[in-house]
Amino acid sequence: MKAAEFVSASLVLVGFIMAFAVGARRLLGVRIGAVRTLLTGLVGIAGLAAFSVVMQRPEQRGVLTGVQMGSTLVVTMGFLALSEVVVPSGSGQPMAWLRGLRSRLIRGRRYSHISSILVRHGLRPYLRGRPRGSAGYTSRGDQLARPLRLALEEAGATFVKLGQMLSTRDDLLPPAFVSELSRLQYQVPPAPWPEVEALLAEAYGRPVGEVFAHFEQEPLAAASVAQVHLARLHCGEPVVVKVQRPGIRPLVERDLDIICRIARMLEDRTRWAGTLGVVELAQGFAGSVHEELDFRIEARNLATITAAWARRPKSGEVRLPFTHEELSGERVLVLERLPGRPISSAYASMDARGLDRTGLARELLANMLQQILIDGTFHADPHPGNILLLDDGTIGLVDFGSVGRVDGRLRSALKEFIIAVRCGDAAALCDALLDVVVRPEELDDQGLERALGRFLAHHFAPGSSPDVQVFAALFRLVAEYGLKVPPEVAAVFRALATLEGTLTRLSPGFDMMAEAHGVAEEHLSAAGGSAAAARAVRGELAAALSVLRRLPRRLDRVTGALEQGRLFVGVRMFADARDREYVRSLVHDVLLTFLGATTGVMGTILLNVRRGPMVTPEITLFELLGYHLLLVSAVLVLRVLFFISRPNRR
């Protein structure tokens, strides 16, 4: 008998737990998991027990049951709403959260270390919402730039890479910051050979000696993410092996997570961060660094560019290394060894070898412009260390971990941009620029065109020699008029600015803009040759023929209706489903708010009515109804507040 009573009581308890949890979930309109359902139900049972003790008297037995149940439901809804706000459903499973506790602790220590670096260099006030127009951002810009550079250097390799990326964004940062961040350097010692050997053995599943006939233990170059070794295959072919630094991935991913968190914090707390779009910058930087951590992406980039070059009628005198795909993977990349050395260390020997510096510069620029304007995939970091002067006097490109991509529409706009600059046409330059950047809702078109005219007159007047400052001046003009440069366009100008410095050292006095104009005109004429142009014209005429046939009748109808005063325009309101959903949700919230307020007022009025039938010696019927109405009001108001507090509620 006792066992049956225990089972019966357990079933009743489980029923109450499920009833309170399901009721709170349905009233709030959320989906929750089993753990949260159990916790919500237990809170409901605890609330019911507490209200039973507080409200239940012998003379009130059964009278306040509805009030007790309603109060318990309100408490249960409050607990569920609070738990959803603090830890939203789907944000992580409890066991996964416990497993990630150690990584969170490590990240917390690193976060504290970064915070102490920022405080030590006097950057803390700028994380607290100092307005962009204040003295801290303008008049003290020169003083702020150096502490920022020192803080980034002290924070480590990932933060140095972030600063180097920011130093190329002349469209976002003042010149003082760009100049200071351009000085960022970070020297890292090479990883010990035993660690590198262990990584290679793990990647290949066999000893290094079985894969390579010879492997140089001392790296040719070492960077923050990878280092490069010379090796020779068993067939005798010399190769270059790019090896990821052992244990670097978790460290870089931890720092990237901290950078993204700091960016979100800055955008929430400060106005200047929202203006600069630091979250988008941080996410773009994190994406590019993640690509650098996977050498398979670099291999695919190299294969894509190689295939594009193979489609050219003339590939020029620039070479690419061949990838040994069977020996390459996520952490190891094996490439053909191009016979030569970085062009940064070969300037002095060019004259002795009788090489045409201007010809090499022209060939390198033409190849880069072909990558951008024709292929659509280009080397995004053409600094002198990634450009080789080969033994036969030609040029080789290496390190395709960072590439840029532009679509056909953007390539066409960039061609028009180059032609407009060379022709000195401010109106055409304004049109081409607006096709390249993101146009704001309000823009002074005439002012922008006049500013571009002054830009052309200052940098491209007869007798002038445009240099890398052209890009900085253009980016400042873009920022002044509130134009936003898409990341792919910024990558194009960053690559060209980097290449300009290389070309200037390769051939002093080299006119990059004049050469770029000639290359762009050549490719425009090639793309618009007789056969291609004829096909394009025939296609456009065929598409427009049906429209041209109907155009006279439609014009006659419009002019006739206008003459007779019968011309009208039909506009369907809320044609977009998103607009209808927004209005529906707005009406839903307003209606619930009105009902909640109304029931609350009615309940308050009824509680103040002293006359009426007595349900118990102390409670009247009107008071009992008032208590219930107040509970209904609390449920409705709590639902509205919960929906309002959710960022993506529909």
C-alpha positions as CSV (number, residue, x, y, z in Angstrom):
1,M,0.0,0.0,0.0
2,K,2.8,2.4,0.9
3,A,4.6,1.6,-2.4
4,A,1.4,2.4,-4.3
5,E,1.0,5.7,-2.4
6,F,4.7,6.5,-3.2
7,V,4.3,5.8,-6.9
8,S,1.1,7.9,-6.9
9,A,2.7,10.8,-5.1
10,S,5.7,10.6,-7.5
11,L,3.5,10.7,-10.5
12,V,1.6,13.7,-9.1
13,L,4.9,15.4,-8.5
14,V,6.2,14.7,-12.0
15,G,2.9,15.9,-13.4
16,F,3.2,19.2,-11.5
17,I,6.8,19.6,-12.7
18,M,5.8,19.1,-16.3
19,A,2.7,21.2,-16.0
20,F,4.6,24.2,-14.6
21,A,7.5,23.8,-17.1
22,V,5.3,23.3,-20.1
23,G,2.9,26.1,-19.1
24,A,5.8,28.6,-18.6
25,R,7.4,27.6,-21.9
26,R,4.1,27.9,-23.9
27,L,3.3,31.3,-22.3
28,L,6.7,32.7,-23.1
29,G,6.8,31.0,-26.5
30,V,10.3,29.4,-26.2
31,R,11.8,26.0,-26.9
32,I,13.9,24.6,-24.0
33,G,15.8,21.4,-23.4
34,A,15.3,18.6,-20.9
35,V,17.7,20.1,-18.3
36,R,16.1,23.5,-18.4
37,T,12.6,21.9,-18.3
38,L,13.5,20.0,-15.1
39,L,15.0,23.1,-13.4
40,T,11.9,25.2,-14.3
41,G,9.6,22.5,-13.0
42,L,11.5,22.2,-9.8
43,V,11.3,26.0,-9.3
44,G,7.6,25.7,-9.9
45,I,7.2,23.0,-7.2
46,A,9.3,25.0,-4.7
47,G,7.2,28.1,-5.4
48,L,3.9,26.1,-5.0
49,A,5.1,24.8,-1.6
50,A,6.1,28.3,-0.5
51,F,2.8,29.8,-1.5
52,S,0.9,27.0,0.1
53,V,2.5,27.7,3.4
54,V,2.0,31.4,3.2
55,M,-1.5,31.6,1.8
56,Q,-3.3,28.5,3.1
57,R,-5.3,28.8,6.3
58,P,-7.9,26.4,7.6
59,E,-10.7,28.8,6.9
60,Q,-9.4,29.5,3.4
61,R,-8.9,25.9,2.3
62,G,-9.5,25.6,-1.4
63,V,-10.4,29.2,-1.9
64,L,-7.0,30.6,-2.8
65,T,-5.9,27.6,-4.8
66,G,-6.1,29.5,-8.1
67,V,-4.1,32.4,-6.6
68,Q,-1.5,29.9,-5.4
69,M,-1.2,28.2,-8.8
70,G,-1.2,31.5,-10.7
71,S,1.5,33.0,-8.4
72,T,3.6,29.8,-8.9
73,L,3.2,30.1,-12.6
74,V,4.4,33.7,-12.6
75,V,7.5,32.8,-10.5
76,T,8.2,29.9,-12.9
77,M,7.9,32.2,-15.9
78,G,10.2,34.7,-14.3
79,F,12.8,32.0,-13.7
80,L,12.6,30.7,-17.3
81,A,12.7,34.2,-18.7
82,L,15.8,35.1,-16.6
83,S,17.6,31.9,-17.5
84,E,16.9,32.5,-21.3
85,V,18.3,36.0,-21.0
86,V,21.4,34.9,-19.1
87,V,22.1,31.6,-21.0
88,P,19.9,31.4,-24.1
89,S,18.8,28.0,-25.3
90,G,21.1,26.5,-27.9
91,S,24.1,28.6,-26.7
92,G,25.8,25.4,-25.4
93,Q,25.2,22.1,-23.8
94,P,26.0,21.8,-20.0
95,M,28.6,19.0,-20.5
96,A,30.2,20.9,-23.4
97,W,30.4,24.0,-21.1
98,L,32.1,22.0,-18.4
99,R,34.5,20.5,-20.9
100,G,35.4,24.0,-22.1
101,L,35.9,25.4,-18.6
102,R,39.6,24.9,-18.7
103,S,39.9,26.7,-22.0
104,R,37.8,29.5,-20.6
105,L,40.1,29.8,-17.6
106,I,43.1,30.0,-19.9
107,R,41.4,32.6,-22.1
108,G,40.5,34.5,-19.0
109,R,44.1,34.7,-17.9
110,R,45.2,35.8,-21.4
111,Y,42.4,38.4,-21.4
112,S,43.6,39.8,-18.1
113,H,47.1,39.9,-19.5
114,I,45.9,41.9,-22.5
115,S,43.9,44.2,-20.3
116,S,47.0,44.9,-18.1
117,I,49.0,45.8,-21.3
118,L,46.4,48.2,-22.4
119,V,46.2,49.8,-18.9
120,R,50.0,50.0,-18.7
121,H,50.2,51.9,-22.0
122,G,47.4,54.4,-21.0
123,L,44.8,53.0,-23.5
124,R,42.1,52.2,-20.9
125,P,40.2,55.6,-21.2
126,Y,39.6,54.9,-24.9
127,L,37.8,51.6,-24.1
128,R,35.2,53.4,-21.9
129,G,33.3,55.4,-24.5
130,R,35.4,58.5,-25.2
131,P,33.7,60.3,-28.1
132,R,35.4,60.3,-31.4
133,G,35.3,64.1,-31.6
134,S,37.0,64.6,-28.3
135,A,40.5,65.6,-27.7
136,G,41.6,62.1,-27.2
137,Y,40.8,61.2,-30.7
138,T,41.9,64.3,-32.6
139,S,44.5,66.5,-30.9
140,R,46.0,63.6,-29.0
141,G,46.1,61.3,-32.0
142,D,49.9,61.5,-32.4
143,Q,50.4,60.7,-28.7
144,L,47.9,57.8,-28.8
145,A,49.4,56.1,-31.9
146,R,52.7,55.2,-30.3
147,P,51.3,53.6,-27.2
148,L,48.9,51.6,-29.4
149,R,51.9,50.3,-31.4
150,L,53.8,49.4,-28.3
151,A,50.8,47.6,-26.8
152,L,50.3,45.5,-29.9
153,E,53.9,44.6,-30.0
154,E,53.9,43.5,-26.4
155,A,50.6,41.5,-26.8
156,G,52.2,39.1,-29.3
157,A,52.3,37.9,-32.9
158,T,48.5,37.8,-33.5
159,F,48.1,41.4,-32.3
160,V,51.0,42.5,-34.4
161,K,49.4,41.0,-37.5
162,L,46.2,42.9,-36.6
163,G,48.2,46.2,-36.4
164,Q,49.9,45.5,-39.7
165,M,46.5,45.0,-41.3
166,L,45.2,48.2,-39.8
167,S,48.2,50.1,-41.1
168,T,46.9,49.5,-44.6
169,R,43.4,51.0,-43.9
170,D,44.1,54.6,-44.8
171,D,40.3,54.9,-45.3
172,L,39.6,54.3,-41.6
173,L,42.6,55.5,-39.5
174,P,44.2,59.0,-39.3
175,P,47.7,59.3,-40.9
176,A,49.4,59.3,-37.5
177,F,48.1,55.8,-36.7
178,V,48.8,54.5,-40.2
179,S,52.4,55.8,-40.0
180,E,53.0,54.4,-36.5
181,L,51.4,51.0,-37.1
182,S,53.5,50.6,-40.3
183,R,56.5,50.2,-38.1
184,L,55.2,47.1,-36.4
185,Q,57.7,44.3,-36.3
186,Y,57.7,41.0,-34.5
187,Q,60.7,38.7,-34.5
188,V,60.1,35.1,-33.5
189,P,62.7,32.4,-32.9
190,P,62.3,29.3,-35.0
191,A,60.6,26.3,-33.5
192,P,63.0,23.6,-32.2
193,W,63.8,20.9,-34.7
194,P,62.5,18.0,-32.5
195,E,59.0,19.6,-32.3
196,V,59.0,20.2,-36.1
197,E,60.1,16.7,-36.8
198,A,57.4,15.3,-34.5
199,L,54.8,17.4,-36.4
200,L,56.0,16.1,-39.8
201,A,56.0,12.5,-38.6
202,E,52.4,13.0,-37.3
203,A,51.3,14.6,-40.5
204,Y,52.8,11.9,-42.8
205,G,52.4,8.9,-40.5
206,R,56.0,7.9,-41.0
207,P,59.5,9.3,-40.3
208,V,60.7,12.3,-42.1
209,G,63.5,10.3,-43.7
210,E,61.1,8.1,-45.6
211,V,59.4,11.2,-47.2
212,F,62.4,13.4,-48.0
213,A,65.9,12.4,-49.0
214,H,67.3,15.5,-47.2
215,F,65.7,18.0,-44.9
216,E,67.4,21.2,-43.7
217,Q,66.8,21.4,-39.9
218,E,67.5,25.1,-39.8
219,P,64.6,27.0,-41.4
220,L,65.1,29.4,-44.3
221,A,62.6,31.8,-42.7
222,A,60.5,31.8,-39.6
223,A,57.3,33.7,-39.0
224,S,54.6,33.8,-36.4
225,V,52.4,31.1,-37.9
226,A,54.8,29.0,-40.0
227,Q,58.4,28.5,-41.0
228,V,60.0,27.4,-44.2
229,H,62.6,24.6,-44.7
230,L,64.6,23.5,-47.7
231,A,64.4,19.8,-48.6
232,R,65.0,17.3,-51.4
233,L,62.7,14.5,-52.5
234,H,64.0,11.0,-53.1
235,C,63.7,11.6,-56.8
236,G,66.2,14.4,-56.5
237,E,63.9,17.4,-56.9
238,P,64.6,20.3,-54.6
239,V,61.5,21.5,-52.7
240,V,60.4,24.1,-50.2
241,V,58.5,22.8,-47.1
242,K,56.2,25.2,-45.2
243,V,55.5,23.8,-41.7
244,Q,53.0,25.2,-39.3
245,R,54.6,26.1,-35.9
246,P,53.8,23.3,-33.4
247,G,51.0,24.3,-31.0
248,I,50.3,27.6,-32.7
249,R,46.7,27.0,-33.7
250,P,45.1,27.1,-30.1
251,L,47.2,30.2,-29.2
252,V,46.1,32.0,-32.4
253,E,42.5,31.0,-32.0
254,R,42.5,32.2,-28.4
255,D,43.9,35.6,-29.4
256,L,41.4,35.9,-32.3
257,D,38.5,35.2,-29.9
258,I,39.8,37.9,-27.5
259,I,40.2,40.3,-30.4
260,C,36.6,39.7,-31.5
261,R,35.3,40.1,-28.0
262,I,37.2,43.3,-27.5
263,A,35.8,44.6,-30.8
264,R,32.2,43.8,-29.7
265,M,32.8,45.5,-26.4
266,L,34.2,48.6,-28.1
267,E,31.3,48.8,-30.5
268,D,28.8,48.6,-27.6
269,R,30.6,51.1,-25.4
270,T,32.1,53.7,-27.8
271,R,30.8,55.8,-30.7
272,W,34.1,55.8,-32.6
273,A,34.2,52.0,-32.8
274,G,30.7,51.8,-34.3
275,T,31.8,54.5,-36.9
276,L,34.9,52.5,-37.9
277,G,33.0,49.2,-37.9
278,V,35.6,47.4,-35.7
279,V,33.5,44.3,-35.4
280,E,33.5,43.8,-39.1
281,L,37.2,44.5,-39.2
282,A,37.9,42.0,-36.4
283,Q,35.8,39.3,-38.1
284,G,37.5,39.9,-41.5
285,F,40.9,39.7,-39.8
286,A,40.0,36.5,-37.9
287,G,38.8,34.9,-41.2
288,S,42.0,35.7,-43.0
289,V,44.2,34.4,-40.2
290,H,42.1,31.2,-40.0
291,E,42.8,30.7,-43.7
292,E,46.5,31.1,-43.1
293,L,46.3,28.3,-40.5
294,D,45.0,25.8,-43.1
295,F,47.7,25.2,-45.8
296,R,45.1,23.4,-47.9
297,I,43.5,26.8,-48.6
298,E,46.8,28.2,-49.7
299,A,47.2,25.1,-52.0
300,R,43.8,25.8,-53.5
301,N,44.5,29.5,-53.9
302,L,47.7,28.6,-55.8
303,A,45.8,26.1,-58.0
304,T,43.1,28.7,-58.8
305,I,45.7,31.3,-59.8
306,T,47.7,28.8,-61.8
307,A,44.5,27.7,-63.7
308,A,43.7,31.3,-64.4
309,W,47.1,32.0,-65.8
310,A,46.9,28.9,-68.0
311,R,43.8,30.5,-69.8
312,R,45.8,33.6,-70.7
313,P,47.1,33.8,-74.3
314,K,50.3,35.1,-72.9
315,S,51.3,34.5,-69.3
316,G,54.4,36.7,-69.3
317,E,57.6,36.2,-67.4
318,V,56.3,35.6,-63.9
319,R,56.4,32.1,-62.6
320,L,54.5,30.2,-59.9
321,P,55.7,27.2,-57.9
322,F,54.2,23.8,-58.4
323,T,52.4,22.2,-55.4
324,H,53.1,18.6,-54.5
325,E,49.5,17.9,-53.4
326,E,50.3,14.3,-52.3
327,L,52.7,15.6,-49.7
328,S,50.7,18.7,-48.6
329,G,48.0,18.9,-46.0
330,E,46.5,21.2,-43.3
331,R,49.8,21.8,-41.5
332,V,52.4,21.1,-44.2
333,L,52.8,22.5,-47.7
334,V,55.4,21.2,-50.1
335,L,56.2,23.4,-53.1
336,E,58.6,23.5,-56.0
337,R,61.8,25.4,-55.2
338,L,62.1,28.3,-57.6
339,P,65.8,28.9,-58.2
340,G,66.4,32.5,-57.0
341,R,66.2,34.8,-54.0
342,P,63.9,37.4,-52.7
343,I,63.9,40.6,-54.7
344,S,64.5,42.6,-51.5
345,S,68.1,41.1,-51.4
346,A,68.7,41.3,-55.1
347,Y,68.5,45.0,-55.9
348,A,72.3,45.5,-55.9
349,S,73.0,42.6,-58.2
350,M,70.5,43.6,-61.0
351,D,72.8,46.2,-62.6
352,A,75.8,43.8,-62.5
353,R,73.7,41.2,-64.3
354,G,72.5,43.7,-66.9
355,L,68.8,43.3,-66.0
356,D,66.2,45.8,-67.3
357,R,64.7,47.1,-64.0
358,T,62.0,49.1,-65.7
359,G,61.0,46.1,-67.8
360,L,60.8,43.8,-64.7
361,A,58.7,46.4,-62.9
362,R,56.4,46.8,-65.9
363,E,56.1,43.0,-66.2
364,L,55.3,42.6,-62.5
365,L,52.7,45.4,-62.5
366,A,51.1,44.1,-65.7
367,N,50.8,40.6,-64.1
368,M,49.3,42.0,-60.9
369,L,46.7,44.0,-62.8
370,Q,45.9,41.0,-64.9
371,Q,45.2,39.1,-61.7
372,I,42.9,41.8,-60.5
373,L,41.2,43.0,-63.6
374,I,41.0,39.7,-65.6
375,D,41.4,36.7,-63.4
376,G,39.5,38.0,-60.3
377,T,41.9,36.2,-57.9
378,F,45.1,38.0,-57.0
379,H,48.1,37.8,-54.6
380,A,47.0,40.1,-51.7
381,D,50.5,40.6,-50.1
382,P,53.1,41.3,-52.8
383,H,55.8,42.6,-50.5
384,P,59.5,42.2,-51.6
385,G,59.9,39.0,-49.5
386,N,57.2,37.3,-51.5
387,I,58.6,38.3,-54.9
388,L,61.7,36.3,-56.1
389,L,64.2,37.3,-58.7
390,L,65.0,34.0,-60.4
391,D,68.4,32.9,-61.8
392,D,67.2,33.3,-65.4
393,G,66.2,36.9,-64.8
394,T,62.5,36.4,-64.5
395,I,60.2,36.9,-61.5
396,G,58.5,34.4,-59.2
397,L,55.7,34.8,-56.8
398,V,55.4,32.8,-53.5
399,D,53.2,32.7,-50.4
400,F,49.6,32.6,-51.5
401,G,48.2,32.3,-48.0
402,S,46.5,35.7,-48.5
403,V,44.7,36.2,-51.7
404,G,41.9,38.6,-52.7
405,R,38.9,38.0,-54.9
406,V,36.8,40.4,-57.0
407,D,33.7,39.6,-59.0
408,G,33.0,40.6,-62.6
409,R,31.0,43.8,-61.8
410,L,33.8,45.0,-59.5
411,R,36.5,44.3,-62.0
412,S,34.7,46.3,-64.6
413,A,34.3,49.2,-62.2
414,L,38.0,49.1,-61.3
415,K,38.9,49.3,-65.0
416,E,36.7,52.3,-65.5
417,F,38.3,53.8,-62.3
418,I,41.8,53.5,-63.7
419,I,40.8,55.0,-67.1
420,A,39.1,57.9,-65.4
421,V,42.2,58.7,-63.3
422,R,44.4,58.7,-66.3
423,C,42.0,60.8,-68.4
424,G,41.6,63.3,-65.5
425,D,37.8,63.1,-65.8
426,A,36.3,63.9,-62.4
427,A,32.7,63.0,-63.3
428,A,33.7,59.6,-64.7
429,L,35.9,59.1,-61.7
430,C,33.0,59.9,-59.3
431,D,30.8,57.4,-61.1
432,A,33.4,54.7,-61.1
433,L,34.2,55.3,-57.4
434,L,30.5,55.0,-56.5
435,D,30.4,51.7,-58.3
436,V,33.3,50.5,-56.2
437,V,32.4,51.6,-52.7
438,V,29.2,51.4,-50.6
439,R,27.2,54.5,-51.1
440,P,25.6,56.1,-48.0
441,E,21.9,57.1,-47.9
442,E,22.8,60.8,-48.0
443,L,25.7,61.9,-50.2
444,D,26.8,65.2,-51.6
445,D,27.4,64.1,-55.2
446,Q,28.5,67.5,-56.4
447,G,30.8,68.0,-53.5
448,L,32.4,64.6,-54.0
449,E,32.9,65.3,-57.7
450,R,34.6,68.6,-56.9
451,A,36.8,66.9,-54.3
452,L,37.8,64.3,-56.8
453,G,38.6,67.0,-59.3
454,R,40.9,68.6,-56.7
455,F,42.4,65.2,-56.1
456,L,43.2,64.7,-59.8
457,A,44.6,68.2,-60.1
458,H,46.9,67.7,-57.1
459,H,48.2,64.2,-57.8
460,F,47.9,63.8,-61.6
461,A,48.6,67.2,-63.0
462,P,51.1,67.3,-66.0
463,G,54.6,66.9,-64.7
464,S,53.7,65.3,-61.4
465,S,54.8,61.8,-60.3
466,P,52.1,60.0,-58.3
467,D,53.4,57.9,-55.5
468,V,52.0,55.7,-52.7
469,Q,50.5,58.8,-51.1
470,V,47.8,58.7,-53.8
471,F,46.1,55.8,-52.1
472,A,46.3,57.4,-48.7
473,A,44.8,60.7,-50.1
474,L,42.0,58.8,-51.9
475,F,41.2,56.8,-48.7
476,R,41.0,60.0,-46.7
477,L,38.6,61.5,-49.2
478,V,36.5,58.3,-49.1
479,A,36.3,58.5,-45.3
480,E,35.5,62.2,-45.4
481,Y,32.3,61.6,-47.5
482,G,31.2,58.6,-45.4
483,L,31.8,56.1,-48.2
484,K,32.5,52.6,-47.0
485,V,35.1,50.5,-48.8
486,P,34.2,46.8,-49.1
487,P,36.9,44.4,-47.8
488,E,37.6,43.1,-51.3
489,V,38.2,46.6,-52.6
490,A,40.4,47.5,-49.6
491,A,42.4,44.3,-50.4
492,V,42.9,45.5,-54.0
493,F,44.2,49.0,-53.0
494,R,46.3,47.4,-50.2
495,A,48.0,45.1,-52.6
496,L,48.6,47.9,-55.1
497,A,50.0,50.1,-52.4
498,T,52.3,47.3,-51.2
499,L,53.4,46.7,-54.8
500,E,54.0,50.4,-55.4
501,G,56.7,50.4,-52.8
502,T,58.3,47.3,-54.3
503,L,58.2,48.8,-57.8
504,T,59.7,52.1,-56.6
505,R,62.7,50.3,-55.2
506,L,63.0,48.1,-58.2
507,S,62.9,51.0,-60.7
508,P,63.2,54.5,-59.2
509,G,60.9,56.9,-61.0
510,F,58.6,54.2,-62.2
511,D,55.2,55.8,-63.1
512,M,52.8,53.2,-61.7
513,M,49.6,55.0,-62.7
514,A,50.7,55.6,-66.3
515,E,51.7,52.0,-66.7
516,A,48.5,50.9,-65.1
517,H,46.5,53.0,-67.5
518,G,48.2,51.4,-70.5
519,V,47.6,47.9,-69.2
520,A,44.0,48.6,-68.4
521,E,43.3,50.1,-71.8
522,E,45.0,47.0,-73.4
523,H,42.7,44.6,-71.5
524,L,39.6,46.7,-72.1
525,S,40.2,46.6,-75.9
526,A,40.9,42.9,-75.7
527,A,37.8,42.2,-73.7
528,G,35.8,44.4,-76.1
529,G,37.2,43.0,-79.3
530,S,35.2,42.7,-82.5
531,A,33.8,39.2,-81.9
532,A,33.1,39.6,-78.2
533,A,31.6,43.1,-78.8
534,A,29.4,41.8,-81.6
535,R,28.1,38.9,-79.5
536,A,27.4,41.3,-76.6
537,V,25.5,43.8,-78.9
538,R,23.4,41.0,-80.4
539,G,22.5,39.6,-77.0
540,E,21.4,43.1,-75.7
541,L,19.3,43.8,-78.8
542,A,17.6,40.4,-78.6
543,A,16.7,41.0,-75.0
544,A,15.4,44.6,-75.6
545,L,13.5,43.8,-78.8
546,S,10.2,42.7,-77.1
547,V,10.4,45.8,-74.8
548,L,10.9,48.1,-77.8
549,R,7.8,46.6,-79.6
550,R,5.5,47.3,-76.6
551,L,7.0,50.7,-75.8
552,P,4.9,52.9,-78.2
553,R,1.6,51.5,-77.1
554,R,2.5,51.9,-73.4
555,L,3.6,55.5,-74.0
556,D,0.3,56.2,-75.8
557,R,-1.7,54.8,-72.9
558,V,0.3,56.8,-70.3
559,T,0.0,60.1,-72.2
560,G,-3.7,59.5,-72.9
561,A,-4.5,58.8,-69.2
562,L,-2.4,61.8,-68.1
563,E,-4.4,64.0,-70.6
564,Q,-7.7,62.8,-69.3
565,G,-6.7,63.0,-65.6
566,R,-7.0,59.2,-65.1
567,L,-3.4,58.5,-64.4
568,F,-2.8,56.8,-61.1
569,V,-0.2,54.8,-59.4
570,G,-1.1,51.6,-57.5
571,V,1.0,50.9,-54.5
572,R,0.5,47.8,-52.4
573,M,1.3,48.4,-48.7
574,F,3.1,45.8,-46.8
575,A,3.9,43.8,-50.0
576,D,7.0,42.5,-48.4
577,A,6.4,39.5,-46.0
578,R,9.0,41.0,-43.6
579,D,7.0,44.2,-43.3
580,R,3.8,42.2,-42.6
581,E,5.6,40.2,-40.0
582,Y,6.9,43.3,-38.3
583,V,3.5,45.0,-38.2
584,R,1.9,41.7,-36.9
585,S,4.5,41.4,-34.1
586,L,4.1,45.1,-33.2
587,V,0.3,44.8,-33.0
588,H,0.7,41.6,-30.9
589,D,2.9,43.4,-28.4
590,V,0.7,46.4,-28.2
591,L,-2.4,44.3,-27.7
592,L,-0.8,42.2,-25.0
593,T,0.4,45.4,-23.3
594,F,-3.0,46.9,-23.4
595,L,-4.7,43.7,-22.0
596,G,-2.1,43.4,-19.3
597,A,-2.5,47.1,-18.2
598,T,-6.3,46.8,-18.4
599,T,-6.5,43.6,-16.3
600,G,-4.1,45.1,-13.8
601,V,-6.2,48.2,-13.4
602,M,-9.4,46.2,-13.1
603,G,-7.7,43.9,-10.5
604,T,-6.6,46.9,-8.5
605,I,-10.1,48.4,-8.6
606,L,-11.7,45.2,-7.4
607,L,-9.2,44.9,-4.6
608,N,-10.4,48.3,-3.3
609,V,-14.1,47.3,-3.3
610,R,-14.9,46.7,0.4
611,R,-18.4,45.4,-0.2
612,G,-19.7,42.2,-1.7
613,P,-20.3,38.6,-1.0
614,M,-17.9,37.1,1.5
615,V,-16.1,34.0,0.3
616,T,-14.2,33.6,3.6
617,P,-14.5,35.6,6.8
618,E,-11.6,37.8,5.5
619,I,-11.9,37.8,1.6
620,T,-14.7,39.0,-0.5
621,L,-15.6,37.7,-4.0
622,F,-14.4,41.0,-5.6
623,E,-11.0,40.7,-3.9
624,L,-10.7,37.1,-5.0
625,L,-11.4,38.2,-8.6
626,G,-9.0,41.1,-8.2
627,Y,-6.2,38.7,-7.2
628,H,-6.8,36.6,-10.2
629,L,-6.9,39.5,-12.6
630,L,-3.6,40.8,-11.2
631,L,-2.0,37.4,-11.9
632,V,-3.3,37.5,-15.5
633,S,-1.9,41.0,-15.8
634,A,1.5,39.8,-14.4
635,V,1.6,36.9,-16.9
636,L,0.8,39.2,-19.9
637,V,3.3,41.9,-18.9
638,L,6.0,39.3,-18.2
639,R,5.5,37.8,-21.7
640,V,5.8,41.3,-23.3
641,L,8.9,42.2,-21.4
642,F,10.5,38.9,-22.3
643,F,9.8,39.3,-26.0
644,I,11.1,42.9,-25.9
645,S,14.4,41.8,-24.2
646,R,15.2,39.2,-26.9
647,P,17.4,40.6,-29.7
648,N,16.0,38.2,-32.4
649,R,12.6,37.5,-31.2
650,R,11.0,36.8,-34.6
